[in-house]
């Protein structure tokens, strides 16, 4: 996994919707979860999974991504929310 700033990510990629300004430290970053080692940034490929949450530039974080899936997630409100990403056959 890696993360980069929301601002840099949305400056580099047109997502098709208005992007809210980061209101606090807890919503200023974008988290990347990679489907396999080859999709990971080159400098992270030899690391163990538990050592791979790094802050990278958006260029580094996406250098080996052939496809980009983006999910918008509202974190507000009083509920505790969880996110599960489940691999699925096309």
C-alpha positions in Angstrom: 0.0 0.0 0.0 1.0 3.6 -0.5 -0.5 7.0 -0.1 -0.1 10.4 -1.8 -1.8 13.7 -1.4 -5.4 14.1 -2.6 -4.4 17.4 -4.1 -1.6 16.0 -6.3 -3.7 13.0 -7.3 -6.7 15.1 -8.4 -4.3 17.5 -10.2 -2.9 14.6 -12.2 -6.1 12.7 -13.0 -9.4 14.1 -14.2 -12.0 12.2 -12.2 -15.1 13.7 -13.7 -16.7 15.1 -10.5 -16.0 18.1 -8.4 -13.5 17.3 -5.6 -14.0 18.5 -2.1 -11.1 20.4 -0.6 -9.4 18.5 2.2 -11.0 19.7 5.4 -8.7 18.0 7.9 -5.6 15.9 8.1 -7.6 12.7 8.1 -9.0 13.3 4.6 -6.0 14.8 2.7 -4.5 11.6 1.3 -5.4 9.0 -1.3 -4.6 5.4 -0.4 -3.4 2.9 -3.1 -3.9 -0.8 -2.7 -2.2 -2.8 -5.4 -3.5 -6.0 -7.0 -0.1 -7.7 -7.3 3.6 -7.0 -6.9 4.0 -5.9 -10.5 1.5 -3.1 -10.0 3.4 -1.7 -7.1 5.9 1.2 -7.5 9.3 -0.1 -8.5 11.0 1.0 -5.2 8.4 -0.9 -3.1 8.5 -4.2 -5.0 11.1 -5.9 -2.8 9.5 -5.0 0.5 7.4 -7.1 2.8 3.7 -6.2 2.8 3.8 -4.9 6.4 6.6 -2.4 5.3 4.8 -1.0 2.3 2.6 1.8 3.5 4.7 4.6 2.2 4.1 8.3 1.3 4.9 8.7 -2.4 4.4 11.2 -5.1 1.4 10.5 -7.3 3.8 9.8 -10.2 5.6 7.1 -8.1 2.4 5.6 -6.7 0.9 5.1 -10.2 4.0 4.4 -12.3 3.1 0.7 -12.9 -0.7 1.0 -12.9 -2.1 -0.1 -16.3 -5.6 0.5 -15.0 -6.9 2.8 -12.3 -10.0 2.1 -10.3 -11.2 5.0 -8.2 -13.8 4.8 -5.5 -15.2 7.9 -3.7 -16.1 7.3 -0.1 -17.9 9.6 2.3 -16.3 9.3 5.8 -18.6 11.8 7.6 -21.3 11.1 10.1 -21.3 9.2 13.4 -21.2 5.7 12.0 -18.1 3.5 12.0 -17.6 2.5 8.4 -15.5 -0.2 6.8 -14.4 -0.8 3.3 -13.8 -4.2 1.8 -12.4 -4.6 -1.7 -13.1 -8.1 -3.1 -11.4 -9.4 -6.2 -13.9 -10.4 -8.9 -13.8 -12.0 -12.3 -14.6 -9.6 -15.1 
